[in-house]
Amino acid sequence: MKNRIWQIICSLSVVILFFPFVVHSQADDSALAAKSDKAKRWGYENQGEKSGWWQKAATLSNNGILGTGISFGNQLDDILHVGYETEWAIPPQYEKVAKYFGENLAGVQLNGRVGFVDRYNRFIIEPQFEPVDRLEGFSRGLAAVKKDGMFGFIDKSGKFVIPPKFEWAENFEENDLAAVKMDGKIGAIDLKGEIVVPCKYKLKEMMTKLPTSNKPYKEAAKKVKSDRESGVYGDLLSKIEEAGKAIDILISDSLYRTSVPADSLWTAPLRYEEIARVGDGFALVAEGDKWGAVDHYGRLVIPCVFDMIEYMSEGEMFAVYEDESVGLYSWTGALIVPPSYDRIEPFVAGSSVGWINFEHGQIGANGLVMDDLLDRAFAKAVVLDEAGLHAEAREQYRKILSIDPTYAMAHNNIGIMDIEGESYKEGMNRLKIANKLAPEDRRAHV
């Protein structure tokens, strides 16, 4: 097969351009609210630095080769499984969410109640407040919430610092003022909840920005700043800071888990045809003949789209089965690797064993292969290819690329197959991809 590959590569080299291999990355690990059109629910998309399998997928995307189901001509590319275009840091499972995290917490609405989650999707403050038009995170250690029809402000422990007594309220600004509404008009309060700008405005902007009417607001901001510097809010700020520090310690601990009530009956909707508890507050659920997973809050952690699913308690992972292939999701519902392996064994001490074409190797908790498993699987695929079993070989190349989208020679050999099958455009694109991924590998030169 090598001679055949090189003959085609040499004959095509004069018409294929070389492209530099460049990786673009974002500087932070921010999460932005996003809605799933299919689920009609909200979650958070990772817009920060990619890691593990997603980093490899991003390598293709950032080089202009989206590999997640884009079309080359009229044929659908199969570099990766279609449906994994979005890296959900928190999967879509809420009726409404805050657009951004504020002080590492975000307000979310579940089953008609508002609570606050951290970036691991842990309920730091359980759903207990009433729905509002716009959800937010925390600001100045406080968050505006609605209870019994009125707005107040809680600290990070979930306790009210300013009791619910306003018709409407927004989070505190950096100037330690918060807009509130009383008797149908808008004004502003300080950190003690005292009205420092009379409630007489129809719109917040008239109070804060309109030059002809924002003088009281500007003067109040100066007064609050002076009072803060002179220690007027000292005791209050200490209590807010103390509550915040305790919660921030939990948020920073990736191993922290919220408690699961022993007698939890769960709030899983009755639409599920089967429910099977598997421990750690999770249950496997079925809709029709497809399986997913929920937690004891009733959140759909894994969508019901898989043929089978199992929970690996040792690694806090979900193994999902689709078309006789196995993939992994984390306990938060984040995709680790799409269904690609023939088998994945339970995790022990942070790693597992994955099988592909009767070869096995170590898989890390990030879903990446830790040894030469893919090289051995690739060598077997080449044997199948040389024996004329092209369909079987192509399937093995596809599995390798599902596990590692940057495996250049698998792209290369699929490209050769496409060209020999007279799918020239698709084949040429594959060879370009191989060259971009491995410009120093003479086997992938085109």
VOPAGU-2260 file (C-alpha; in pm, 1 decimal, decimal comma):
REM VOPAGU-2260
SITE   aa  ch    i         X         Y         Z
SITE  MET   A    0       0,0       0,0       0,0
SITE  LYS   A    1     289,4     238,1      75,4
SITE  ASN   A    2     404,6     239,4    -290,5
SITE  ARG   A    3      48,7     296,3    -408,6
SITE  ILE   A    4       7,4     586,7    -166,3
SITE  TRP   A    5     335,1     746,3    -271,2
SITE  GLN   A    6     254,3     719,7    -640,7
SITE  ILE   A    7     -72,4     906,4    -592,3
SITE  ILE   A    8      83,4    1159,2    -358,4
SITE  CYS   A    9     361,3    1241,5    -604,3
SITE  SER   A   10     120,1    1277,2    -893,9
SITE  LEU   A   11     -95,2    1519,2    -696,8
SITE  SER   A   12     180,0    1719,4    -529,6
SITE  VAL   A   13     198,0    1976,9    -806,0
SITE  VAL   A   14    -161,8    2090,1    -752,0
SITE  ILE   A   15    -188,2    2094,3    -373,4
SITE  LEU   A   16     -76,6    2395,5    -173,6
SITE  PHE   A   17     106,1    2383,6     158,1
SITE  PHE   A   18     -50,9    2555,8     458,3
SITE  PRO   A   19     125,3    2649,1     783,9
SITE  PHE   A   20      12,0    2470,3    1098,7
SITE  VAL   A   21    -121,3    2734,4    1336,8
SITE  VAL   A   22    -312,7    2691,1    1660,8
SITE  HIS   A   23    -524,6    2975,4    1789,8
SITE  SER   A   24    -629,6    2966,8    2154,0
SITE  GLN   A   25    -835,0    3182,6    2381,6
SITE  ALA   A   26    -680,0    3333,1    2689,6
SITE  ASP   A   27    -940,4    3243,1    2951,2
SITE  ASP   A   28   -1175,0    2959,0    3039,5
SITE  SER   A   29   -1493,9    3164,1    3031,1
SITE  ALA   A   30   -1833,7    3003,6    2990,3
SITE  LEU   A   31   -2113,1    3174,3    2798,9
SITE  ALA   A   32   -2484,3    3092,6    2813,6
SITE  ALA   A   33   -2610,8    2905,9    2508,6
SITE  LYS   A   34   -2939,6    2740,5    2416,6
SITE  SER   A   35   -2979,3    2402,4    2252,9
SITE  ASP   A   36   -3231,6    2420,5    1970,7
SITE  LYS   A   37   -3295,5    2048,4    2005,3
SITE  ALA   A   38   -3336,6    2033,1    2382,8
SITE  LYS   A   39   -3496,1    2380,9    2408,7
SITE  ARG   A   40   -3292,5    2427,4    2726,5
SITE  TRP   A   41   -3004,0    2646,5    2836,7
SITE  GLY   A   42   -2651,9    2556,8    2940,7
SITE  TYR   A   43   -2300,3    2699,3    2915,2
SITE  GLU   A   44   -2058,2    2668,3    2626,8
SITE  ASN   A   45   -1686,3    2663,5    2697,7
SITE  GLN   A   46   -1532,8    2956,9    2513,9
SITE  GLY   A   47   -1200,8    2938,3    2690,9
SITE  GLU   A   48    -895,3    2720,3    2644,2
SITE  LYS   A   49    -975,9    2373,4    2516,4
SITE  SER   A   50    -833,4    2056,9    2667,6
SITE  GLY   A   51    -831,7    1684,5    2601,7
SITE  TRP   A   52   -1036,4    1564,2    2304,9
SITE  TRP   A   53   -1184,8    1911,7    2249,2
SITE  GLN   A   54    -840,0    2063,6    2209,8
SITE  LYS   A   55    -764,7    1815,9    1931,8
SITE  ALA   A   56   -1097,8    1887,7    1763,5
SITE  ALA   A   57   -1027,8    2261,2    1793,8
SITE  THR   A   58    -694,0    2208,6    1617,7
SITE  LEU   A   59    -889,0    2122,5    1303,4
SITE  SER   A   60   -1145,2    2399,2    1351,8
SITE  ASN   A   61    -885,5    2668,1    1409,5
SITE  ASN   A   62    -708,8    2573,6    1088,8
SITE  GLY   A   63   -1021,4    2619,0     885,2
SITE  ILE   A   64   -1100,5    2246,8     876,2
SITE  LEU   A   65   -1410,8    2208,3    1088,2
SITE  GLY   A   66   -1417,5    1828,1    1096,6
SITE  THR   A   67   -1749,2    1825,1    1279,4
SITE  GLY   A   68   -1984,4    1744,9     999,0
SITE  ILE   A   69   -1915,0    2017,3     741,8
SITE  SER   A   70   -1973,9    1940,4     379,0
SITE  PHE   A   71   -1705,6    1892,4     115,2
SITE  GLY   A   72   -1910,2    1945,8    -198,8
SITE  ASN   A   73   -2234,3    1753,0    -173,6
SITE  GLN   A   74   -2099,9    1483,2      56,7
SITE  LEU   A   75   -2100,8    1498,4     435,3
SITE  ASP   A   76   -1753,8    1483,5     582,7
SITE  ASP   A   77   -1703,3    1215,2     843,6
SITE  ILE   A   78   -1390,2    1342,6    1018,5
SITE  LEU   A   79   -1584,0    1342,2    1346,0
SITE  HIS   A   80   -1927,2    1238,8    1454,5
SITE  VAL   A   81   -2193,0    1493,4    1361,3
SITE  GLY   A   82   -2350,3    1648,2    1670,1
SITE  TYR   A   83   -2039,3    1734,9    1871,9
SITE  GLU   A   84   -1985,6    2087,8    1744,4
SITE  THR   A   85   -2046,6    2254,2    2083,5
SITE  GLU   A   86   -1832,0    2194,4    2387,7
SITE  TRP   A   87   -2084,0    2217,4    2667,7
SITE  ALA   A   88   -1911,9    2311,7    2992,5
SITE  ILE   A   89   -2258,6    2270,8    3144,7
SITE  PRO   A   90   -2503,7    2081,1    2922,1
SITE  PRO   A   91   -2839,0    2238,8    2829,5
SITE  GLN   A   92   -3071,1    2146,6    3114,5
SITE  TYR   A   93   -3216,7    2473,0    3247,8
SITE  GLU   A   94   -3521,0    2680,2    3161,8
SITE  LYS   A   95   -3319,0    2998,4    3194,8
SITE  VAL   A   96   -2963,7    3094,4    3295,2
SITE  ALA   A   97   -2755,9    3403,3    3363,6
SITE  LYS   A   98   -2561,0    3509,3    3055,8
SITE  TYR   A   99   -2231,1    3507,4    3243,1
SITE  PHE   A  100   -2089,0    3378,9    3569,7
SITE  GLY   A  101   -2052,0    3650,5    3830,6
SITE  GLU   A  102   -1790,9    3581,9    4099,7
SITE  ASN   A  103   -1785,4    3218,5    3979,2
SITE  LEU   A  104   -2158,4    3167,8    4032,2
SITE  ALA   A  105   -2450,3    3186,9    3790,1
SITE  GLY   A  106   -2823,1    3202,4    3851,2
SITE  VAL   A  107   -3018,1    2921,3    3683,4
SITE  GLN   A  108   -3386,1    2830,5    3672,4
SITE  LEU   A  109   -3486,0    2467,3    3716,1
SITE  ASN   A  110   -3844,8    2344,6    3747,0
SITE  GLY   A  111   -3965,4    2699,4    3804,4
SITE  ARG   A  112   -3719,4    2779,0    4085,4
SITE  VAL   A  113   -3395,1    2979,0    4082,7
SITE  GLY   A  114   -3068,6    2867,7    4238,6
SITE  PHE   A  115   -2697,1    2924,9    4178,1
SITE  VAL   A  116   -2442,6    2686,2    4026,6
SITE  ASP   A  117   -2065,8    2700,9    3995,1
SITE  ARG   A  118   -1863,8    2610,9    3686,2
SITE  TYR   A  119   -1880,8    2241,0    3777,8
SITE  ASN   A  120   -2261,8    2264,6    3767,5
SITE  ARG   A  121   -2284,9    2209,7    4143,2
SITE  PHE   A  122   -2577,6    2379,7    4315,1
SITE  ILE   A  123   -2399,2    2603,3    4564,9
SITE  ILE   A  124   -2738,4    2758,3    4644,4
SITE  GLU   A  125   -3021,5    2515,6    4570,8
SITE  PRO   A  126   -3325,5    2622,8    4365,3
SITE  GLN   A  127   -3559,0    2802,1    4603,8
SITE  PHE   A  128   -3625,2    3150,8    4467,3
SITE  GLU   A  129   -3892,1    3275,1    4229,1
SITE  PRO   A  130   -3833,2    3326,4    3854,4
SITE  VAL   A  131   -3721,0    3669,5    3733,7
SITE  ASP   A  132   -3695,0    3832,1    3392,0
SITE  ARG   A  133   -3314,4    3836,6    3390,2
SITE  LEU   A  134   -3087,3    3607,9    3588,6
SITE  GLU   A  135   -2741,1    3714,8    3703,8
SITE  GLY   A  136   -2449,5    3585,2    3906,5
SITE  PHE   A  137   -2304,3    3762,4    4209,1
SITE  SER   A  138   -2162,5    4111,8    4241,7
SITE  ARG   A  139   -1998,2    4269,6    4547,0
SITE  GLY   A  140   -2062,4    3937,0    4725,0
SITE  LEU   A  141   -2441,6    3970,2    4685,6
SITE  ALA   A  142   -2711,2    3865,4    4439,5
SITE  ALA   A  143   -3061,7    3999,5    4383,7
SITE  VAL   A  144   -3329,5    3730,4    4422,6
SITE  LYS   A  145   -3708,7    3720,4    4440,9
SITE  LYS   A  146   -3907,5    3566,4    4725,1
SITE  ASP   A  147   -4279,0    3597,3    4804,0
SITE  GLY   A  148   -4311,4    3838,0    4513,6
SITE  MET   A  149   -4046,8    4082,8    4639,3
SITE  PHE   A  150   -3674,4    4131,8    4572,3
SITE  GLY   A  151   -3393,6    4122,3    4825,0
SITE  PHE   A  152   -3021,4    4039,0    4831,1
SITE  ILE   A  153   -2848,0    3721,8    4949,6
SITE  ASP   A  154   -2483,5    3646,9    5023,5
SITE  LYS   A  155   -2304,5    3341,8    4883,6
SITE  SER   A  156   -2433,4    3123,0    5165,2
SITE  GLY   A  157   -2786,5    3189,9    5043,8
SITE  LYS   A  158   -2885,0    3402,4    5345,5
SITE  PHE   A  159   -3061,4    3734,8    5305,1
SITE  VAL   A  160   -2841,8    4034,3    5385,0
SITE  ILE   A  161   -3105,1    4278,0    5257,1
SITE  PRO   A  162   -3457,1    4138,5    5312,4
SITE  PRO   A  163   -3699,3    4105,4    5018,0
SITE  LYS   A  164   -3888,3    4434,8    5026,4
SITE  PHE   A  165   -3849,4    4578,4    4675,8
SITE  GLU   A  166   -4076,9    4538,0    4373,8
SITE  TRP   A  167   -3772,9    4485,3    4152,3
SITE  ALA   A  168   -3396,5    4496,1    4188,8
SITE  GLU   A  169   -3071,8    4444,7    3997,3
SITE  ASN   A  170   -2730,3    4340,4    4125,2
SITE  PHE   A  171   -2497,3    4594,6    4282,5
SITE  GLU   A  172   -2271,4    4792,7    4053,0
SITE  GLU   A  173   -1900,8    4856,4    4118,4
SITE  ASN   A  174   -1997,5    5182,1    4289,7
SITE  ASP   A  175   -2183,8    4982,0    4560,0
SITE  LEU   A  176   -2524,5    5103,1    4441,4
SITE  ALA   A  177   -2808,6    4882,2    4322,6
SITE  ALA   A  178   -3114,6    4988,5    4125,1
SITE  VAL   A  179   -3446,5    4899,5    4290,8
SITE  LYS   A  180   -3812,7    4975,1    4235,4
SITE  MET   A  181   -4075,5    5085,0    4485,2
SITE  ASP   A  182   -4426,2    5216,4    4412,4
SITE  GLY   A  183   -4359,7    5161,5    4044,2
SITE  LYS   A  184   -4058,8    5395,2    4029,9
SITE  ILE   A  185   -3684,8    5329,1    4023,3
SITE  GLY   A  186   -3421,6    5448,4    4269,6
SITE  ALA   A  187   -3103,8    5310,5    4425,3
SITE  ILE   A  188   -2990,5    5156,0    4754,3
SITE  ASP   A  189   -2656,3    5115,2    4927,9
SITE  LEU   A  190   -2510,1    4794,8    5072,6
SITE  LYS   A  191   -2725,4    4830,6    5385,1
SITE  GLY   A  192   -3039,5    4832,0    5175,0
SITE  GLU   A  193   -3109,8    5196,1    5251,6
SITE  ILE   A  194   -3252,6    5411,2    4972,1
SITE  VAL   A  195   -2990,6    5668,3    4880,1
SITE  VAL   A  196   -3147,8    5780,1    4551,0
SITE  PRO   A  197   -3524,5    5842,5    4578,0
SITE  CYS   A  198   -3747,7    5607,5    4378,2
SITE  LYS   A  199   -3884,8    5860,7    4130,3
SITE  TYR   A  200   -3750,9    5751,0    3790,5
SITE  LYS   A  201   -3940,6    5566,3    3517,2
SITE  LEU   A  202   -3622,5    5410,0    3377,8
SITE  LYS   A  203   -3289,9    5312,0    3530,4
SITE  GLU   A  204   -3104,5    5498,7    3256,7
SITE  MET   A  205   -3278,5    5823,5    3353,6
SITE  MET   A  206   -3132,0    5781,5    3701,2
SITE  THR   A  207   -2782,5    5669,0    3604,3
SITE  LYS   A  208   -2699,8    5821,2    3264,3
SITE  LEU   A  209   -2925,7    6110,4    3168,4
SITE  PRO   A  210   -2718,6    6426,0    3235,7
SITE  THR   A  211   -3020,6    6630,8    3333,2
SITE  SER   A  212   -3135,0    6390,5    3604,8
SITE  ASN   A  213   -2843,1    6174,4    3721,0
SITE  LYS   A  214   -2696,4    6420,3    3968,9
SITE  PRO   A  215   -2852,3    6251,5    4277,2
SITE  TYR   A  216   -2711,0    5916,7    4161,4
SITE  LYS   A  217   -2361,6    6056,5    4111,2
SITE  GLU   A  218   -2370,0    6227,7    4450,1
SITE  ALA   A  219   -2492,8    5908,4    4618,2
SITE  ALA   A  220   -2207,5    5713,3    4460,5
SITE  LYS   A  221   -1954,8    5962,2    4599,1
SITE  LYS   A  222   -2114,6    5945,4    4945,5
SITE  VAL   A  223   -2117,0    5564,7    4952,2
SITE  LYS   A  224   -1752,3    5554,2    4841,6
SITE  SER   A  225   -1658,0    5797,1    5119,6
SITE  ASP   A  226   -1856,5    5599,5    5377,6
SITE  ARG   A  227   -1692,3    5275,6    5267,4
SITE  GLU   A  228   -1344,5    5424,5    5301,4
SITE  SER   A  229   -1427,9    5562,3    5645,2
SITE  GLY   A  230   -1547,9    5222,1    5771,5
SITE  VAL   A  231   -1923,9    5284,1    5781,0
SITE  TYR   A  232   -1986,2    4947,8    5612,2
SITE  GLY   A  233   -1703,8    4767,6    5792,7
SITE  ASP   A  234   -1904,3    4509,7    5989,7
SITE  LEU   A  235   -2139,8    4441,1    5700,9
SITE  LEU   A  236   -1856,9    4395,6    5450,9
SITE  SER   A  237   -1678,6    4158,8    5690,2
SITE  LYS   A  238   -1986,3    3936,9    5713,8
SITE  ILE   A  239   -2033,6    3934,7    5337,0
SITE  GLU   A  240   -1665,0    3858,6    5284,5
SITE  GLU   A  241   -1668,9    3580,2    5544,5
SITE  ALA   A  242   -1965,6    3410,8    5376,1
SITE  GLY   A  243   -1800,2    3452,1    5037,3
SITE  LYS   A  244   -1467,8    3303,3    5145,6
SITE  ALA   A  245   -1631,2    2988,6    5280,6
SITE  ILE   A  246   -1815,2    2932,9    4953,1
SITE  ASP   A  247   -1513,9    3023,3    4739,7
SITE  ILE   A  248   -1319,3    2744,1    4911,1
SITE  LEU   A  249   -1585,2    2493,2    4803,2
SITE  ILE   A  250   -1597,3    2633,7    4450,4
SITE  SER   A  251   -1220,2    2603,2    4410,6
SITE  ASP   A  252   -1225,8    2236,7    4519,6
SITE  SER   A  253   -1294,9    2024,7    4210,5
SITE  LEU   A  254   -1350,1    1718,8    4432,3
SITE  TYR   A  255   -1627,8    1879,8    4635,0
SITE  ARG   A  256   -1969,5    1721,6    4582,9
SITE  THR   A  257   -2301,6    1851,1    4707,5
SITE  SER   A  258   -2480,8    1610,6    4938,8
SITE  VAL   A  259   -2753,7    1379,8    4811,5
SITE  PRO   A  260   -3045,6    1325,3    5052,2
SITE  ALA   A  261   -3067,9     960,9    5154,5
SITE  ASP   A  262   -3445,1     962,6    5110,5
SITE  SER   A  263   -3435,2    1158,0    4785,6
SITE  LEU   A  264   -3736,0    1076,8    4567,4
SITE  TRP   A  265   -3593,0    1286,5    4284,9
SITE  THR   A  266   -3779,1    1524,9    4068,9
SITE  ALA   A  267   -3730,9    1332,5    3744,6
SITE  PRO   A  268   -4026,4    1402,9    3514,5
SITE  LEU   A  269   -4275,8    1122,3    3470,0
SITE  ARG   A  270   -4207,3    1113,0    3095,8
SITE  TYR   A  271   -3927,0     861,3    3149,2
SITE  GLU   A  272   -4033,9     506,1    3077,8
SITE  GLU   A  273   -3760,7     352,5    3291,5
SITE  ILE   A  274   -3555,1     487,3    3582,1
SITE  ALA   A  275   -3265,0     301,5    3742,7
SITE  ARG   A  276   -3064,1     449,3    4029,9
SITE  VAL   A  277   -2689,6     395,1    4002,4
SITE  GLY   A  278   -2548,3     581,3    4304,6
SITE  ASP   A  279   -2390,8     921,6    4374,5
SITE  GLY   A  280   -2730,7    1083,4    4316,9
SITE  PHE   A  281   -2760,3     969,1    3954,6
SITE  ALA   A  282   -3016,5     760,5    3772,0
SITE  LEU   A  283   -3024,1     616,1    3422,9
SITE  VAL   A  284   -3343,3     702,8    3236,9
SITE  ALA   A  285   -3505,0     589,7    2913,9
SITE  GLU   A  286   -3720,5     768,1    2658,9
SITE  GLY   A  287   -3840,3     519,2    2404,6
SITE  ASP   A  288   -3545,5     290,9    2341,5
SITE  LYS   A  289   -3280,7     558,3    2409,7
SITE  TRP   A  290   -3098,8     613,0    2737,8
SITE  GLY   A  291   -2957,6     910,3    2926,3
SITE  ALA   A  292   -2889,8    1010,7    3286,6
SITE  VAL   A  293   -3040,4    1249,8    3541,8
SITE  ASP   A  294   -2928,0    1365,1    3884,7
SITE  HIS   A  295   -3143,2    1388,3    4196,9
SITE  TYR   A  296   -3246,9    1743,3    4104,8
SITE  GLY   A  297   -3403,1    1605,4    3788,0
SITE  ARG   A  298   -3144,1    1767,9    3564,1
SITE  LEU   A  299   -3082,5    1577,4    3241,9
SITE  VAL   A  300   -2707,0    1530,1    3270,5
SITE  ILE   A  301   -2677,3    1304,4    2965,2
SITE  PRO   A  302   -2943,2    1337,6    2690,5
SITE  CYS   A  303   -3153,5    1032,6    2607,5
SITE  VAL   A  304   -2990,7     959,6    2270,6
SITE  PHE   A  305   -2779,0     651,6    2342,3
SITE  ASP   A  306   -2842,2     280,7    2292,9
SITE  MET   A  307   -2711,6     209,5    2641,4
SITE  ILE   A  308   -2539,5     394,8    2924,7
SITE  GLU   A  309   -2358,0     292,0    3241,2
SITE  TYR   A  310   -2213,5     483,8    3534,4
SITE  MET   A  311   -1852,4     417,7    3636,0
SITE  SER   A  312   -1851,6     530,1    3998,6
SITE  GLU   A  313   -1475,2     494,4    4046,8
SITE  GLY   A  314   -1397,8     760,3    3787,5
SITE  GLU   A  315   -1732,3     941,5    3811,0
SITE  MET   A  316   -1776,1     882,2    3438,8
SITE  PHE   A  317   -2063,3     778,3    3216,0
SITE  ALA   A  318   -1988,7     526,2    2941,2
SITE  VAL   A  319   -2229,9     577,2    2651,4
SITE  TYR   A  320   -2297,0     327,5    2373,3
SITE  GLU   A  321   -2395,9     416,7    2019,2
SITE  ASP   A  322   -2385,3     189,0    1715,3
SITE  GLU   A  323   -2165,9     -63,0    1903,1
SITE  SER   A  324   -1910,4     206,0    1993,8
SITE  VAL   A  325   -1838,2     345,6    2340,7
SITE  GLY   A  326   -1763,9     702,9    2450,6
SITE  LEU   A  327   -1727,4     891,3    2778,7
SITE  TYR   A  328   -1899,3    1177,7    2958,8
SITE  SER   A  329   -1796,9    1331,7    3290,6
SITE  TRP   A  330   -2023,6    1340,2    3594,6
SITE  THR   A  331   -2109,9    1701,3    3506,3
SITE  GLY   A  332   -2240,2    1594,2    3166,1
SITE  ALA   A  333   -1941,2    1724,2    2968,0
SITE  LEU   A  334   -1833,4    1517,5    2666,2
SITE  ILE   A  335   -1489,4    1361,4    2715,9
SITE  VAL   A  336   -1470,4    1152,7    2399,1
SITE  PRO   A  337   -1750,6    1061,7    2155,9
SITE  PRO   A  338   -1848,5     696,5    2102,1
SITE  SER   A  339   -1535,4     560,8    1931,5
SITE  TYR   A  340   -1398,1     261,6    2121,5
SITE  ASP   A  341   -1504,1     -99,0    2090,8
SITE  ARG   A  342   -1491,6    -127,2    2470,4
SITE  ILE   A  343   -1394,6      85,5    2769,1
SITE  GLU   A  344   -1322,1     -78,1    3103,0
SITE  PRO   A  345   -1403,2      80,2    3442,4
SITE  PHE   A  346   -1167,5     351,0    3567,4
SITE  VAL   A  347    -911,2     260,2    3834,1
SITE  ALA   A  348    -680,5     517,4    3993,3
SITE  GLY   A  349    -767,2     781,6    3733,6
SITE  SER   A  350    -725,7     578,2    3416,6
SITE  SER   A  351    -905,4     315,2    3213,9
SITE  VAL   A  352    -838,2      63,5    2938,4
SITE  GLY   A  353    -984,3     120,2    2593,9
SITE  TRP   A  354   -1011,5    -133,4    2312,9
SITE  ILE   A  355   -1011,3     -77,1    1936,5
SITE  ASN   A  356    -975,9    -357,0    1680,0
SITE  PHE   A  357    -866,0    -601,2    1954,0
SITE  GLU   A  358    -586,1    -368,0    2064,8
SITE  HIS   A  359    -599,0    -212,2    2409,8
SITE  GLY   A  360    -431,8      83,1    2576,9
SITE  GLN   A  361    -454,5     329,2    2864,8
SITE  ILE   A  362    -706,0     616,4    2861,6
SITE  GLY   A  363    -664,2     916,6    3092,5
SITE  ALA   A  364    -945,0    1095,0    3275,6
SITE  ASN   A  365    -933,5    1359,8    3001,7
SITE  GLY   A  366   -1016,1    1096,8    2739,3
SITE  LEU   A  367    -672,4    1104,5    2575,6
SITE  VAL   A  368    -482,4     786,8    2491,8
SITE  MET   A  369    -173,6     749,1    2710,9
SITE  ASP   A  370      25,2     499,9    2500,5
SITE  ASP   A  371      66,7     377,5    2139,7
SITE  LEU   A  372    -280,6     221,6    2112,4
SITE  LEU   A  373    -375,4     425,3    1806,6
SITE  ASP   A  374     -50,8     341,4    1627,1
SITE  ARG   A  375    -118,7     -28,4    1675,6
SITE  ALA   A  376    -480,0      12,4    1563,9
SITE  PHE   A  377    -362,4     210,1    1260,5
SITE  ALA   A  378    -114,9     -62,0    1163,6
SITE  LYS   A  379    -397,3    -317,4    1167,6
SITE  ALA   A  380    -614,1     -90,0     955,0
SITE  VAL   A  381    -335,5     -64,1     697,7
SITE  VAL   A  382    -319,3    -444,6     683,2
SITE  LEU   A  383    -692,7    -455,2     611,6
SITE  ASP   A  384    -649,6    -187,1     345,1
SITE  GLU   A  385    -367,3    -372,8     171,5
SITE  ALA   A  386    -575,9    -691,3     178,0
SITE  GLY   A  387    -844,5    -513,0     -20,2
SITE  LEU   A  388   -1085,9    -488,0     274,9
SITE  HIS   A  389   -1131,8    -115,9     218,2
SITE  ALA   A  390   -1466,2     -73,3     395,2
SITE  GLU   A  391   -1332,5    -240,7     710,3
SITE  ALA   A  392   -1011,7     -35,5     693,4
SITE  ARG   A  393   -1202,0     289,2     647,2
SITE  GLU   A  394   -1414,1     213,2     953,6
SITE  GLN   A  395   -1098,9     161,5    1159,6
SITE  TYR   A  396    -949,6     487,5    1031,0
SITE  ARG   A  397   -1275,8     660,7    1121,7
SITE  LYS   A  398   -1263,3     522,9    1475,8
SITE  ILE   A  399    -905,2     638,6    1516,3
SITE  LEU   A  400   -1004,5     989,2    1404,8
SITE  SER   A  401   -1301,2     992,2    1639,8
SITE  ILE   A  402   -1060,9     925,2    1926,1
SITE  ASP   A  403    -788,9    1157,2    1795,3
SITE  PRO   A  404    -907,0    1400,2    1522,5
SITE  THR   A  405    -543,9    1505,5    1464,6
SITE  TYR   A  406    -411,4    1161,4    1361,1
SITE  ALA   A  407    -263,5    1273,7    1029,7
SITE  MET   A  408    -202,2     939,4     857,8
SITE  ALA   A  409    -560,8     825,5     909,7
SITE  HIS   A  410    -670,7    1139,0     721,7
SITE  ASN   A  411    -405,9    1066,1     460,9
SITE  ASN   A  412    -514,8     709,2     395,5
SITE  ILE   A  413    -883,7     798,4     380,1
SITE  GLY   A  414    -784,6    1064,3     127,2
SITE  ILE   A  415    -611,5     803,3     -85,5
SITE  MET   A  416    -923,5     586,0     -70,8
SITE  ASP   A  417   -1141,9     878,2    -177,4
SITE  ILE   A  418    -919,2     963,7    -470,6
SITE  GLU   A  419    -905,3     602,5    -586,9
SITE  GLY   A  420   -1284,5     601,7    -565,0
SITE  GLU   A  421   -1284,3     912,3    -787,7
SITE  SER   A  422   -1405,1    1139,9    -505,3
SITE  TYR   A  423   -1124,1    1379,1    -590,5
SITE  LYS   A  424   -1236,3    1686,3    -396,9
SITE  GLU   A  425   -1291,6    1494,5     -75,7
SITE  GLY   A  426    -964,4    1307,9    -116,5
SITE  MET   A  427    -765,2    1623,9    -186,8
SITE  ASN   A  428    -908,2    1786,9     125,2
SITE  ARG   A  429    -806,3    1485,9     331,0
SITE  LEU   A  430    -451,3    1504,0     201,5
SITE  LYS   A  431    -437,0    1876,4     279,3
SITE  ILE   A  432    -551,3    1803,0     632,3
SITE  ALA   A  433    -281,2    1538,9     673,5
SITE  ASN   A  434     -15,7    1781,6     554,8
SITE  LYS   A  435    -136,5    2058,0     785,4
SITE  LEU   A  436    -133,8    1826,7    1083,9
SITE  ALA   A  437     203,4    1667,6    1012,1
SITE  PRO   A  438     409,9    1896,5     783,2
SITE  GLU   A  439     733,3    1718,9     881,3
SITE  ASP   A  440     600,7    1368,4     818,8
SITE  ARG   A  441     710,6    1268,7     465,8
SITE  ARG   A  442     437,7    1006,3     451,8
SITE  ALA   A  443     177,1    1285,8     462,6
SITE  HIS   A  444     348,1    1520,8     216,0
SITE  VAL   A  445     129,8    1622,5     -74,3
